[in-house]
Amino acid sequence: MEDGSLKDIVVKVKYLGESKCQVLSGDVNPGDTLVIKNTLSFKDEMANEMRGRNN
């Protein structure tokens, strides 16, 4: 936000490789600074998905 405070938003991203991703949707504008928290790596997400299929 312009006053330097933070607000929570949800964004959808596409992993591009080499620790880079593209924002596909969300309330984000060019020049915004994003602080990423509580994320899973693609590898972790796939492992969780496979565990769910095996149970």
N, CA and C of each residue as an Amber inpcrd file, in Angstrom:
protein
   165
   0.8410000  -1.1640000   0.0000000   0.0000000   0.0000000   0.0000000
   0.8960000   1.2400000   0.0000000   0.3560000   2.3370000  -0.4160000
   1.1540000   3.5470000  -0.5460000   1.7710000   4.0020000   0.7630000
   1.1200000   3.7310000   1.8940000   1.6530000   4.1590000   3.1860000
   2.6820000   3.1830000   3.7580000   3.0200000   2.1330000   3.0080000
   4.0140000   1.1630000   3.4450000   3.4520000   0.0060000   4.2390000
   2.1620000   0.0120000   4.5150000   1.5610000  -1.0990000   5.2470000
   1.3370000  -2.2740000   4.3000000   1.0800000  -3.4240000   4.8860000
   0.8750000  -4.6450000   4.1100000  -0.5900000  -5.0340000   4.1170000
  -1.0250000  -5.7140000   3.0580000  -2.3510000  -6.3140000   3.0350000
  -2.2240000  -7.6940000   2.4050000  -3.0330000  -8.6140000   2.8810000
  -3.0200000  -9.9760000   2.3460000  -3.8020000 -10.0230000   1.0370000
  -3.2040000 -10.6550000   0.0460000  -3.8930000 -10.9030000  -1.2200000
  -3.5610000 -12.3200000  -1.6540000  -4.3960000 -12.8870000  -2.4700000
  -4.1590000 -14.2140000  -3.0240000  -3.8310000 -14.0370000  -4.4880000
  -2.7410000 -14.6590000  -4.9080000  -2.3610000 -14.6140000  -6.3170000
  -2.1920000 -16.0300000  -6.8370000  -2.4220000 -16.2060000  -8.1120000
  -2.1820000 -17.4810000  -8.7780000  -0.9170000 -17.2970000  -9.6080000
   0.0220000 -18.2310000  -9.4740000   1.2910000 -18.1110000 -10.1750000
   1.5730000 -19.3490000 -11.0110000   2.4370000 -19.1680000 -11.9830000
   2.9210000 -20.2710000 -12.8190000   4.4260000 -20.3350000 -12.6260000
   4.9280000 -21.5060000 -12.2530000   6.3600000 -21.6810000 -12.0540000
   7.0520000 -21.7140000 -13.4110000   8.0830000 -20.8820000 -13.5630000
   8.8140000 -20.7910000 -14.8240000  10.1590000 -21.4950000 -14.7790000
  10.5770000 -21.9420000 -13.6240000  11.8760000 -22.5880000 -13.4730000
  12.8900000 -21.6080000 -12.9210000  14.0020000 -22.1370000 -12.4620000
  15.0990000 -21.3330000 -11.9180000  14.6110000 -20.3530000 -10.8480000
  13.7180000 -20.8100000  -9.9790000  13.1750000 -20.0210000  -8.8690000
  12.4170000 -18.7740000  -9.3270000  11.8420000 -18.8140000 -10.5190000
  11.0670000 -17.6870000 -11.0350000   9.6400000 -18.1330000 -11.3000000
   8.6920000 -17.2070000 -11.1250000   7.3060000 -17.5000000 -11.4340000
   6.6410000 -16.2800000 -12.0540000   5.5430000 -16.5260000 -12.7170000
   4.7510000 -15.4830000 -13.3630000   3.4300000 -15.3670000 -12.6190000
   3.0270000 -14.1410000 -12.2740000   1.7370000 -13.9240000 -11.6290000
   0.6580000 -13.9850000 -12.6960000  -0.2770000 -14.9150000 -12.5450000
  -1.3530000 -15.0960000 -13.5160000  -2.6070000 -14.3090000 -13.1430000
  -2.8800000 -14.1920000 -11.8460000  -4.0620000 -13.4470000 -11.4210000
  -3.8680000 -12.9810000  -9.9880000  -4.6380000 -11.9930000  -9.6210000
  -4.5880000 -11.4300000  -8.2790000  -4.5740000  -9.9140000  -8.3640000
  -4.8100000  -9.2700000  -7.2520000  -4.8800000  -7.8090000  -7.1960000
  -3.4670000  -7.2360000  -7.0890000  -2.6980000  -7.3600000  -8.1830000
  -1.3000000  -6.9260000  -8.2240000  -1.1250000  -5.9970000  -9.4210000
  -0.3650000  -4.9340000  -9.2100000  -0.1030000  -3.9690000 -10.2710000
   1.3890000  -3.8500000 -10.5170000   1.7990000  -3.4460000 -11.7280000
   3.2180000  -3.2350000 -11.9940000   3.8060000  -2.2700000 -10.9600000
   4.9660000  -2.6280000 -10.4380000   5.6240000  -1.7960000  -9.4380000
   5.3110000  -2.1840000  -8.0060000   4.2930000  -3.0330000  -7.7800000
   3.9830000  -3.5000000  -6.4300000   5.1150000  -4.3850000  -5.9270000
   5.3500000  -4.3470000  -4.6340000   6.3080000  -5.2360000  -3.9960000
   5.5320000  -6.3420000  -3.3020000   5.9000000  -7.5940000  -3.5780000
   5.2190000  -8.7380000  -2.9730000   6.0860000  -9.3420000  -1.8890000
   5.4880000  -9.6520000  -0.7660000   6.1430000 -10.3720000   0.3240000
   5.5020000 -11.7420000   0.3510000   6.2750000 -12.7730000   0.0740000
   5.7490000 -14.1310000  -0.0440000   5.8510000 -14.8270000   1.3070000
   4.7490000 -15.4640000   1.7200000   4.7570000 -16.2190000   2.9710000
   3.9240000 -17.4880000   2.8060000   4.1910000 -18.4520000   3.6500000
   3.4050000 -19.6880000   3.6960000   3.2350000 -20.3340000   2.3280000
   4.3230000 -20.5610000   1.6510000   4.2440000 -21.1750000   0.3380000
   4.8340000 -22.5750000   0.3760000   4.3940000 -23.3960000  -0.5490000
   4.9740000 -24.7150000  -0.7510000   5.7620000 -24.6780000  -2.0440000
   6.8790000 -25.3360000  -2.0690000   7.5830000 -25.4750000  -3.3310000
   6.8050000 -26.4490000  -4.2020000   7.0230000 -26.4020000  -5.4820000
   6.3500000 -27.3140000  -6.4070000   6.6220000 -28.7560000  -5.9990000
   7.8560000 -29.0450000  -5.6330000   8.2220000 -30.4040000  -5.2230000
   7.4230000 -30.8280000  -3.9940000   7.3010000 -29.9560000  -2.9940000
   6.5260000 -30.2620000  -1.7980000   5.0560000 -30.4600000  -2.1330000
   4.5380000 -29.6090000  -3.0110000   3.1310000 -29.7080000  -3.3930000
   2.8540000 -31.0330000  -4.0910000   3.7410000 -31.4430000  -4.9820000
   3.5540000 -32.7160000  -5.6840000   3.6610000 -33.8800000  -4.7100000
   4.5720000 -33.8100000  -3.7470000   4.7060000 -34.8830000  -2.7550000
   3.4330000 -34.9950000  -1.9260000   2.8720000 -33.8590000  -1.5310000
   1.6150000 -33.8760000  -0.7680000   0.4900000 -34.4720000  -1.5950000
   0.4390000 -34.1340000  -2.8790000  -0.5990000 -34.6670000  -3.7510000
  -0.4570000 -36.1790000  -3.8930000   0.7730000 -36.6650000  -4.0480000
   0.9880000 -38.1020000  -4.1960000   0.6320000 -38.8310000  -2.9060000
   0.9170000 -38.2440000  -1.7410000   0.5400000 -38.8630000  -0.4730000
  -0.9720000 -39.0140000  -0.3960000  -1.6960000 -37.9970000  -0.8550000
  -3.1560000 -38.0420000  -0.8240000  -3.7140000 -39.1360000  -1.7070000
  -3.0620000 -39.4000000  -2.8290000  -3.5240000 -40.4370000  -3.7500000
  -3.2520000 -41.8200000  -3.1820000  -2.2100000 -41.9620000  -2.3630000
  -1.8230000 -43.2660000  -1.8410000  -2.6140000 -43.6520000  -0.6120000
  -3.3790000 -42.7370000  -0.0210000  -4.1350000 -43.0400000   1.2060000
  -5.5660000 -43.3960000   0.8890000
